[in-house]
């Protein structure tokens, strides 16, 4: 198994889990929060998708799907155009609202397609390329892609947990 196979499998698992967390939920369920300071399924899936879109686009030199494919306009959120949800408090979490889960999974699928295309073309040597020198040590492409995977899996797990609470 080579690097592209490992990465495409890993990112494919995120897609499966995103759909499982969202599919069949009503708008009310998507926005439900188990506690006032907790995140909703809608916010969690939007945020993990924004992080993947932002970070992979930056590392690959591609445009963010959010902006280039008009998802920002489709969502119509009262947030800055490049907002990813990082550092959001309860009031900002509440602003991430959608009419259906299809909007969330549609955006995720578009980001997944771009990510899949990028990682499918990678070789092992590509993972050593430095993509962010603001950190010590500098962040390589391999570290960035694993970081995105970890963040996405954590948040989709949280979304699945909230879904489970709602369905119990």
Backbone as a ProteinNet text record, in pm:
[ID]
protein_1_A
[PRIMARY]
XXXXXXXXXXXXXXXXXXXXXXXXXXXXXXXXXXXXXXXXXXXXXXXXXXXXXXXXXXXXXXXXXXXXXXXXXXXXXXXXXXXXXXXXXXXXXXXXXXXXXXXXXXXXXXXXXXXXXXXXXXXXXXXXXXXXXXXXXXXXXXXXXXXXXXXXXXXXXXXXXXXXXXXX
[TERTIARY]
86.4	0	90.1	59.4	141.9	67.7	135.5	84.2	-52	-69.3	-198.6	-311.3	-281.5	-384.4	-424.5	-326	-354.1	-436.8	-395.2	-465.9	-605.3	-621.4	-755.9	-849.2	-796.9	-878.5	-918.2	-823	-850.6	-951.5	-932.1	-1026	-1161.8	-1163.5	-1290.3	-1370.3	-1302.7	-1371.5	-1440.3	-1379	-1442.9	-1573.7	-1570	-1691.5	-1803.4	-1771.5	-1872.8	-1933.5	-1849.2	-1895.9	-1975.7	-1937.8	-2014.6	-2156.1	-2168.4	-2302.4	-2382.6	-2317.8	-2388.3	-2435.8	-2359.8	-2397.1	-2511.2	-2520.3	-2615.3	-2742.8	-2730.9	-2844.4	-2966.4	-3079.9	-3207.4	-3238.8	-3146.8	-3175.7	-3257.1	-3352.2	-3431.9	-3349.8	-3390.3	-3320.4	-3316.7	-3423.9	-3426.8	-3319.4	-3305.8	-3202.6	-3062.6	-3045.3	-2913.4	-2864.8	-2957.7	-2920.8	-2930	-2979.3	-2993	-2855.1	-2849.5	-2724.9	-2753.9	-2678.3	-2706	-2689.4	-2619.1	-2600	-2576	-2599.8	-2585.4	-2448.5	-2343	-2209	-2162.9	-2249.4	-2213.1	-2232.7	-2173	-2184.8	-2296.2	-2357.1	-2460.9	-2397.4	-2472.7	-2427.1	-2397.7	-2484.9	-2463.8	-2331.1	-2305.8	-2181	-2061.3	-2066.2	-1953.9	-1918.6	-2017.8	-1991.8	-1946.8	-2009.2	-1964.4	-1819	-1786.6	-1651.5	-1548.3	-1573.3	-1473.5	-1453.4	-1559.2	-1548	-1470.5	-1498.6	-1424.4	-1275.5	-1241.9	-1100.4	-1034.3	-1099.4	-1040.9	-1025.5	-1127.6	-1125.1	-1011.5	-1005	-905.1	-763.1	-740.1	-604.3	-552.3	-635.6	-591.6	-574.3	-663.5	-647.8	-516.8	-487.5	-363.2	-241.5	-242.2	-127.5	-110	-219.6	-215	-203.2	-225.5	-224	-353.2	-457.7	-588.1	-674.8	-781.1	-877.7	-967.5	-1014.4	-1111.8	-1242.7	-1298	-1426.2	-1535.3	-1526.4	-1622.4	-1644.7	-1535.6	-1542.9	-1553.2	-1473.4	-1467.3	-1592.6	-1663.5	-1783.9	-1912.8	-1900.8	-2018.9	-2088.3	-2022.5	-2085.7	-2108.6	-2021.2	-2039.8	-2175.7	-2209.9	-2338.2	-2456.2	-2439.3	-2548	-2579.8	-2476.2	-2499	-2554.8	-2508.5	-2558.6	-2539.6	-2428	-2402.7	-2356.4	-2390.8	-2349.7	-2211.5	-2116.2	-1979.4	-1884.8	-1763.2	-1666.3	-1645	-1616.9	-1608.7	-1510.2	-1400.2	-1297.5	-1303.2	-1408.7	-1425	-1431.6	-1358.4	-1359.2	-1425.3	-1462.7	-1520.9	-1419.5	-1292.2	-1189	-1209.7	-1220.2	-1237	-1379.1	-1474.9	-1614	-1663.3	-1737.6	-1808.1	-1951.8	-2030.8	-2169.3	-2254.9	-2238.1	-2319.4	-2286.5	-2159.5	-2121.2	-2164	-2156.3	-2202.1	-2350.2	-2427.3	-2571.3	-2601.9	-2508.6	-2530.2	-2516.3	-2457.8	-2440.8	-2567.1	-2654.5	-2785.3	-2804.6	-2866.6	-2894.3	-3038.5	-3092.6	-3230	-3240.2	-3127.8	-3128.2	-2986.1	-2977.8	-2847.8	-2784.6	-2867	-2813.8	-2714	-2735.5	-2641.1	-2506.2	-2510.1	-2386.4	-2313.3	-2385.3	-2318.9	-2278.8	-2353.8	-2315.5	-2183.3	-2170.3	-2043.9	-1932.1	-1958.4	-1854.4	-1810.5	-1904.9	-1871.1	-1785.9	-1815.1	-1735.5	-1592.9	-1578.7	-1444.9	-1373.6	-1446.3	-1387.4	-1334	-1409.8	-1366.8	-1235.3	-1223.7	-1099.9	-984.4	-1010.4	-907.6	-864.6	-961.5	-933.6	-845.2	-878.3	-798.2	-655.3	-639.4	-505.8	-426.5	-482	-404.9	-380.2	-468.1	-450.6	-325.8	-283.2	-165.5	-35.2	-39.1	80.8	168.2	297.3	393.4	455.6	529.9	590.4	679.1	755	844.3	768.5	646	565.7	533.9	525.4	486.3	590.8	714.2	821.2	824.3	745.2	744	689.6	760.8	717	603.4	492.7	376	345.8	410.3	383.8	507.3	572.4	695.2	669.5	544.7	512.8	530.9	554.9	568.1	711.1	748.8	878.7	854.6	887.6	944.6	839.8	888.2	799	708	588.4	487.7	505	517.2	525.6	385	376.7	248.9	194.4	281.4	236.1	175.2	241.6	189.8	58.5	48.4	-75.8	-190.5	-168.4	-275.8	-320.8	-228.1	-264.4	-338.4	-296.4	-363.9	-509.4	-532.2	-669	-749.7	-689.9	-757.9	-799.1	-706	-734.2	-846	-840.7	-942.9	-1079.9	-1081.8	-1208.5	-1268.6	-1185.7	-1238.1	-1288.8	-1219.4	-1265.8	-1403.1	-1418.1	-1544.5	-1658.5	-1628.9	-1737.6	-1779.6	-1686.2	-1722.8	-1813.2	-1783.7	-1869.3	-2008.3	-2014.3	-2143.9	-2222.6	-2155.3	-2222.2	-2274.8	-2198.5	-2241.8	-2368.1	-2367.5	-2485.9	-2604.8	-2582.6	-2690.2	-2745.8	-2656.9	-2699.6	-2782.2	-2742.5	-2821.3	-2961.1	-2968.4	-3096.9	-3187.3	-3128.5	-3205	-3238.4	-3180.8	-3205.8	-3332
-117.6	0	122.7	219.7	340	456.7	570.2	684.9	731.9	734.3	780.3	685	555.5	459.2	478.2	500.9	522.3	649.2	757.1	884.3	881.8	820.6	816.5	730.1	622.2	540.6	620.5	688.3	765.1	876.1	953.7	1061.3	1006.2	888.9	824.9	785.7	748.1	712.5	834.1	950.3	1072.5	1094.7	1077.9	1096.9	1004.7	878.3	782.7	827.9	872.1	912.3	1042	1135.1	1260.2	1228.9	1145.6	1110.6	1036.6	946.7	872.6	965.3	1068.2	1161.1	1254.1	1286.5	1388.3	1329.2	1221.9	1170.3	1144	1196.9	1173.6	1268.4	1357.8	1452.2	1570.2	1612.6	1731	1856.1	1970.9	2094.6	2118.6	2085.1	2101.4	2014.6	1890.1	1800.9	1851	1900.3	1948.8	2063.8	2144	2261.4	2240	2123.8	2095.3	2089.6	2143.2	2143.5	2081.6	1979.7	1909.5	1996.1	2107.1	2203.6	2339.2	2447.9	2581.4	2609.6	2552.5	2575.6	2464.9	2368.1	2256	2292.3	2213	2232.9	2147.1	2195.4	2120.9	2033.8	1938	1857	1948	2043.6	2134.3	2208.4	2265.5	2339.5	2245.5	2129.5	2036.3	1994.2	1960.3	1916.2	2033.6	2150.2	2268.8	2299.4	2299.5	2333.1	2233.1	2104.9	2007.6	2017.3	2050.2	2065.9	2192.7	2300.1	2424.7	2405.8	2333.4	2309.9	2229.6	2121.5	2042.9	2128.1	2202.2	2286.8	2389.3	2461.5	2566.4	2509.6	2407.5	2356.4	2282.1	2201.2	2126.8	2221.7	2317.8	2415.4	2492.2	2534.7	2607.3	2520.4	2396.9	2307.4	2265.5	2262.2	2214.1	2326	2449.5	2561.6	2575.8	2507.5	2515.8	2620.1	2661.6	2752.9	2675.4	2743.5	2682.2	2660.5	2542.5	2508.2	2602.4	2639.2	2728.9	2854.3	2910	3033.7	3008.6	2917.3	2898.6	2833.2	2755.2	2688.4	2748.7	2861.3	2933.3	2879.4	2792.7	2738.3	2846.1	2943.2	3053.6	3121.5	3144	3207.4	3113.7	2985.7	2890.1	2878.9	2883.3	2876	3007.3	3119.9	3250.5	3281.1	3240.7	3262.9	3406.2	3456.5	3591.6	3585.2	3528.6	3513	3562.2	3600.1	3639.7	3527.2	3565.8	3470.1	3356.6	3384	3281.2	3217.1	3243.3	3186.7	3034.5	2968.7	2821.6	2768.2	2857.1	2814.2	2802.8	2816.4	2806	2916.1	2878	2973.9	3023.4	2965.3	3008.2	2985	3082.8	3069	3028.1	3012.2	2966.2	3050.9	3181.8	3267.5	3243.8	3226.2	3200.7	3060.7	2964.3	2828.7	2833.6	2911.3	2921.5	2983.6	3059.8	3124.7	3028.8	2914.3	2817.8	2734.4	2774.1	2710.7	2675.4	2560.3	2513.4	2466.6	2468.5	2421.7	2270	2205.5	2059	2005.8	1878.3	1812	1800.9	1809.7	1800.6	1911.8	2029.2	2138.7	2103.4	2050.4	2011	1900.1	1795.1	1683.8	1721.7	1810.6	1857.1	1932.3	2022.5	2095.3	1998.7	1909.5	1814.1	1732.2	1681.9	1599.4	1675.7	1803.8	1885.5	1902.4	1924.3	1935	1801.3	1694.4	1559.6	1531.4	1568.5	1543.8	1616.4	1740.6	1814.6	1752.8	1718.4	1656	1522.5	1441.9	1310.6	1324.2	1418.5	1440.6	1479.3	1561.7	1605	1489.5	1420.9	1315.8	1195.9	1173.5	1061.1	1077.9	1200.2	1226.3	1236.2	1213.5	1229.5	1105.5	1130.6	1024.2	1046.6	950.3	958.8	1081.9	1117.2	1232.7	1363.9	1370.3	1492.6	1526.8	1427.3	1449.4	1527.2	1532	1604.9	1753.9	1796.4	1937.4	2023.4	2130.5	2223.1	2309.4	2313	2391.5	2507.8	2511.4	2619	2639.6	2751.7	2781.7	2863.3	2888	2966.8	2887.2	2758.7	2670.8	2621.5	2579.3	2517.2	2378.9	2272.8	2273.1	2311.1	2344.1	2378.1	2258.9	2289.2	2185.9	2133.3	2002.6	1939.7	1905.4	1873.4	1833	1709.7	1613.3	1492.4	1523.9	1610.2	1649.6	1724.5	1812.9	1889	1797	1702	1611.4	1522.9	1478.1	1398.6	1485.2	1610	1702.9	1724.2	1742.2	1758.3	1631.1	1516.7	1389.2	1377.7	1408.7	1397.5	1491.1	1614.9	1713.9	1671	1628.9	1588.2	1466.9	1368	1248.9	1280.3	1369.5	1409.9	1476	1568.5	1641.4	1556.8	1466.8	1381.9	1283.2	1242.2	1159	1233.6	1361.6	1443.7	1457	1476.5	1487.5	1357.7	1244.8	1115.2	1099.2	1148.1	1141.5	1226	1348.5	1434.8	1368.8	1312.2	1240.7	1129.8	1053.7	945.1	994.8	1107.9	1167	1204.6	1261	1303.1	1185.1	1074.5	957.4	864.1	889.9	798.7	834.5
0	0	0	-85.8	-88	-22.5	-16	58.6	6.9	-123.5	-176.2	-137.2	-131.1	-90.8	55.4	140.7	283	301.5	235.8	252.5	191.7	76.1	17	101.2	159.1	248.3	372.2	432.2	554.4	529.2	423.6	394	351.1	287.8	252.8	375.4	482.2	606.8	667.8	655	705	630.1	498.4	418.7	465.1	485.9	532.2	664.6	755.4	888.4	884.5	798.3	784.9	739.4	637.3	587.8	694	766.7	871.8	983.2	1014.3	1121.4	1081.2	953.3	906.1	847.5	773	695.8	782.9	736.6	803.9	917.7	952.7	1060.8	1009	1086.7	1053	1080.7	1026.3	1060.5	1212.3	1280.5	1426.3	1492.2	1446.3	1500.3	1465.6	1344.9	1302.7	1389.5	1442.5	1521	1671.8	1712.7	1856.2	1921.4	2043.6	2119.3	2255.4	2293.7	2419	2543.1	2530.2	2639.4	2574.6	2647.5	2587.3	2525	2581.6	2527.4	2432.6	2403.4	2316.9	2169.8	2084.1	1940	1883.2	1777.7	1706.8	1598.7	1548.1	1435.8	1317.2	1290.9	1177.6	1190.5	1307.9	1325.9	1313.6	1375.5	1373.1	1230.8	1151.7	1015.2	928.7	944.9	871.2	906.1	1034.5	1079.4	1028.3	1042.3	997.1	846.4	774.9	629.5	595	668.6	644.9	673.4	780.1	812	700.5	657	548.1	423.1	388.3	268.7	278.9	389.5	409.8	409	488.6	506.6	383.2	321.8	203.9	85.4	70.9	-37.7	-22.1	99.7	124.5	93	138.1	118.5	-27.2	-101.3	-239.5	-341.6	-297.3	-391.3	-469.5	-425.4	-490.9	-421.8	-487.8	-426.9	-331.3	-227.6	-138.7	-214	-200	-260.4	-208.3	-80.7	-15.9	-98.4	-149.8	-225.6	-375.7	-429.2	-574.4	-632.7	-552.4	-602.8	-546.6	-478.1	-432.8	-309.1	-233.5	-113.2	-8.6	-1.4	93.3	70.1	-54.9	-87.4	-58.8	-87.4	-63.6	85.1	168.3	313.1	365.2	312.7	353.9	501.7	558.1	700.2	726.1	842.4	881.9	948.2	874.2	922.4	813.8	849.8	747.1	644.6	521.1	410.8	435.4	500.9	521.3	660.3	734.3	868.4	858.7	946.7	950.6	1076.8	1167.2	1293.7	1405.1	1373.4	1476.6	1579.8	1707	1814.6	1835	1766.7	1782.3	1925.1	1974.5	2100.3	2074.3	2179.9	2165.8	2071	2072.6	1985.4	1838.2	1807.1	1668.3	1623.9	1714.3	1681.8	1644.2	1716.7	1691.1	1555.1	1499.3	1369.2	1251.7	1273.2	1164.1	1156.4	1063.6	1047.4	900.8	878.4	742.6	734.4	613.3	592.9	584.1	549.4	539.7	549.6	580.5	584.1	446.6	341.6	205.4	176.1	233.7	212.4	275.7	396.1	464.4	389	352.1	283.8	141.8	78.5	-54.7	-51.7	44.9	59.9	96.9	192.2	229.7	108.1	29.4	-86	-187.5	-205.7	-297.7	-246	-116.4	-56.3	-64	-33.7	-40.6	-181	-281.4	-419.7	-448.6	-404.2	-427.1	-346.9	-221.6	-138.3	-197.7	-237.6	-295.4	-419	-506.3	-626.1	-593.4	-490.3	-450.1	-389.7	-290.1	-222.7	-314.1	-409.3	-501.2	-588.3	-608.3	-690.3	-613	-482.3	-399.6	-397.4	-383	-357.8	-221.7	-173.4	-40.1	-24.4	-126.7	-117.8	-101	-152.9	-141.7	3.8	88.9	227.7	307.5	259.1	328	293.9	196.9	157	270.6	302.7	407.4	352.8	427.8	385.1	479.2	595.7	691.1	778.7	759.3	834.6	960.7	993.4	1113.5	1241.8	1232.8	1349	1360	1479.6	1501.6	1561.2	1491.6	1357	1251.9	1133.9	1023.2	992.7	946.9	919.2	776.8	766.2	634.4	584.5	457.2	399.5	470.3	500.5	569.8	704.9	781.2	912.8	897.5	800.1	780.2	744.5	655.9	616.1	731.7	814.3	932.2	1033.7	1048.5	1139.2	1097.7	968.6	917.5	942.7	916.3	942.8	1089.5	1179.2	1322.3	1363.4	1317.1	1351.2	1297.3	1171.2	1110.3	1180.7	1211.4	1278.4	1419.2	1487.2	1620.6	1610.7	1518.7	1508.4	1452.4	1360.5	1311.2	1419.2	1504.3	1619.1	1716	1736.3	1821.6	1759.9	1628.3	1559.7	1573.7	1561.2	1577.7	1720.1	1817.3	1957	1978.8	1926.7	1939.6	1870.6	1752	1682.5	1770.8	1832.5	1921.1	2037.8	2095.1	2204.2	2156.1	2036.2	1981.9	1949.6	1908.4	1867.8	1983.4	2101.4	2214.7	2289.2
[MASK]
++++++++++++++++++++++++++++++++++++++++++++++++++++++++++++++++++++++++++++++++++++++++++++++++++++++++++++++++++++++++++++++++++++++++++++++++++++++++++++++++++++++++

